[in-house]
C-alpha cells in the first residue's frame, strides 16, 4: 500500500510539473519560459488580439496605448507606444512575458532587467499564421492556432464571395498612413486584394508599406482609393489628385477608425479586414458598362 501511495504521489507531482516552453522569435532570439505565462504585457495591437482570440485574454496585465480590441483590453493599463513605452511600469507589473514588435528598441533593455521577451510581427498573410502559431505556443495552447487560422480562412471565403463581378481586376490604392504610406502588393493587404480579385497599384518591389510621392499615385491611376475617413477631405489638395477620375467621381472608400484598425493590424482579424475591402469594392467600384 505504501509503495502504491508513493507511486501515486510521484505521478501526481510529475503531472503537475509544467513543461518549459522554448521557441525562436522573429528576431531570431531564443525564448524560454519555465511554464505558460500568467502575466503578459503586449505592446502591439495585433499581438494583443492574438493572445485574446487564442484564449488567454485574462492573462494580459497591460498593453500599448493602441490596443482597443476586444473590449476587455480597453480597461487594462496603457503603457505607451512603439518608441515610448514606460519601462518602469512594465517592470513593476512583474510580467512573465512581454510581447512586442521586432522594430521596437525596448527588447534588449527589458531582457537586461530579467524579463522574458518575444518579438513577433507580420507583414504577409503567411507570417500572420506564423505569429499565431508562436503566440499559441508561448501561452501553452498550441492547438488553438489551427482553429483560429481555419476561422480566418472561412472569413476570407465569405469576403471573396461578396465582391461583385464589376470589381474584378480594378486598380486599387490603399493608404495606411499619412505622408502617404501605402500597402503594396507584397503586404498582407495587397495579398487580400489579390484574393478578392482586385489589382494593387503599388508594386511589391517598393516593399510592403512604402512611403510614396503623391504624384506616384496620380501616375498609377487607381480606379478606387481606400483611405482613412480623416484623410478624405484633403485628397483633392494633393498635387495632381484633383484631376484623378477616382477623386472627381468620388470613388473613395473612407474608412472609419474602427475599420481602419481592422485593416491595419496583421493579426487574427485579417479575415474581417478582407470584408472591409470587399465592402469598399461593393460600394465604390465603377459601375459595369451598359
N, C-alpha and C positions, 0 to 999 in steps of 0.2 A: 504493500500500500504506500509506504514511504517513497519507494522508487517511482511508483506511478505518479504520486503527487508532485515529486520533484521534477519529473519529466514534463508534467502538465504546466508547472510554473515556469520552467525554462522555455517551453514552446510559446507560452503567452507573452513572456518578456521579449522573446525573439520577434514575435508577430508585431509587437508594438514599437520595435526599433525602427525609426524612419530610415528610408533608403536615401542616401545622398544623391543629389541631382547635379549632373555635370553636362555642360554643353559649351559650344563656342559661339560668341555673339557676332554681330555683323561687322565689328571692328577687328575680328579675329582673335579676341581675347577670351581665354577660358573662364567660364563662370561656374563656380562650385558652391552649392548650398547644402548644408547638412540635412535639411528637411524642407518640405514645401513651405514657402514663406507665408507668414500670417500677418505681417505688417508691410505693406507695399506702398511705395511712393512712385507715382507715374508722372513724368514730366513731358509727355507728348500725348495729345488727344487721341490719336489712333491707337496708342498703346493702352490708354485708359479704357477705351471702348473694347479693346480686345480682352483685357482682364475681365470686364463685366460680362460680355457675351459668353465667355468660357466658364462662367460660374463662380468667379471669385471677387465679385464687386465689394462684398462686405469686408474683404481684407485690405482694401485701399484705405490709407490713413491721410492722404493728401495728394493733390495733383497740381499741374501747372495752371495758370490763370485761364487758359483757353478751353480746358476740358469742361464740357457742359452737358454731356450725354453719356449714359442715361440719367434720368432725373436725380437719382440719389447722389451722384457725384457733385451736384451743384452745391451741396451743403458741406462739402469737405473743405479743409483749409487749402487756400491757394498760395502757392509758393513762388510765383513769378513765371517768367517765360524761358525761352531757349538760352538767352545770354545773361539773364538777371535773376535766376533762381536763388532763393535765400538759403545758403549752405547751412548757416547756424540753425535755422528752423528745421531743415531736413534732418540734421544730426540729432536735434532734440526730440524728434518723433521716434527715434530708435527703430528705423525700418530694417527689416532683414533682407529687403531687395529694393533697389532703386532702378526704375526703367526710364531710359532716356534715348534720344537720337544720337547716332554717331557724330553728327555735326555739332553737338554740344561740347563745350570746353570744360565741363564740370567733372567728367568721369575720373580723371587722374586725381583730382583733389579729393573726391568722395572716397575713392579707393584708399588714398593715403590716410584717411580718417577711419579706416577699418570697415567701410560699408561695402556690401556686395552690390555690384552694378552690372547691368546688362544693357548694351547699346544696340538698339534694333530700329529699323525703319524700312520703308518700301517706296519705290518709285514705279514699279511694274506690277502687273497682276500676279505673276509667279512669285514675286517677292512678298506679296500680301499673304499668300499661302505659307511661305516660309516663316514669316513673322508669327502668324497664328500658331504654327507648329511649335515654334520656340517658346512663345509665351505659355502655351498649354503645357509644355514640358516643364517649364520653370515653376508653374504653380502646382505641379503634380497631377495634372489632368490631361495627359497626352491624348487620350481618346476623344476629347471634346473638340479638337481642331477639325477632324474629318467631318464631324456632324455640322459644324458651322460652315465649312467650305462647301458642303453639299447644299445647304440652305442658300448660300450665296449664288451658287450655280443655278439653282431654281429661280432665284430672283432675276438673274441675267436673262434666262429664257423668257420670262414674262416681259421683260423690258424689250427684248428683240421683237416679240410679237406685237408690241404696242406701236412700233414705228410704221407710219403709213408708207405706202409704196412710192408716193411722190417724193419722199425724203431720201430714198435710197441713192447714194452716190453724191449727195450735195456736199459742197465745200463748207467746212465749219471752222470758226476761230473761237477758241475757248481761252478766256483770260482768267488767271487765278490770283493776280495781284496787280496793284497799280505800279506804274513805271514805264511800260507794262511788262508783266511776266505772263507767259503763256504756257499752255500744256501742249507738248509736241506729240508726234506720232509714237515716240518711244516711251511716253509716260503711261501710267495706268489709265488716265483719262483718254489719251489717244487710242489705247487698246480698246477701251469701251466704245469709243466712236466707231472703230473698225467693226467691232462685233455688232453694232447697231446698223451697219451698212452705210455710214457716212464717211466723209473724207476729211482728214485734218489738214489744214493748210500750212501748218508748221512742221517742217521735216524733222525726222529723227536725228539727223546729223547735227542739229543745234543743241542736242541734249534734252533731257526730259522736260525741264521747266526753264527755258531760256528767257533772258531779258531782251526785248525786241525794240528796234527803232519803229515808232508808229507807222512810218512810211512802208515798212516791210508788209504790214497788213494790207495797206492800200494796194500794193502791187499783187498781193495774193488773191484779192477779190473774193473773199468769202461770201457765200450766199446767206449765211446765218452767223450772227455774232452772239456769243454767250459771255455775259459779264455779271458782276455783282450789281444789285439794284443801285447802289451808291455811285457807280461809275457811269450809268446810262446817260444822265443829263449832260455830261461833259464830252461825250464821244464826238459830237459834231465839231467841237473846238480843236480836236487833234488835227495836226497837219494833214490835209487831204481827205480826211474821213467824211466830211460832209458830202463829198462827191460820190462816195461808195453807194451802190444800189441798196445794199443791206441797210445802211443808215437812212437813206432817202425814203425807202419803202417800209421802214420800221420792222425789219426782220431781225430784231434784237430780243434775245431771251434774257431778261433782267432777273437774276436770282435773288430771292430773299436771303437774309443772313442764315436762316436755318438750312435752306437748300445749299447755300454756299459752303456751310460747314460740312454737309454730307459729301459734296463733290470734292472738297479739298483735303479729305482725310483718307489716306490709303490704308484702310483697315477693314473691319468686318461689315461696314455699311457700303462697300463698293457696289453691291447689288442694288441698293437704293440709289446710289449715285448714277447707275445706268438708267434707272427710271427717271431721274431728274433730267438727264439728257434726252431720253425718249420723249418726255413731255415737251421739251424745247422743240424737238423735231416735229412733234404733232402740231404744236400751236403756231410755229413760226416758219416752217419750211415753205418755199414758194408753192403757189397753187399749181396743180397739174395743168398743162396746156390743153385747151379745148379743141 
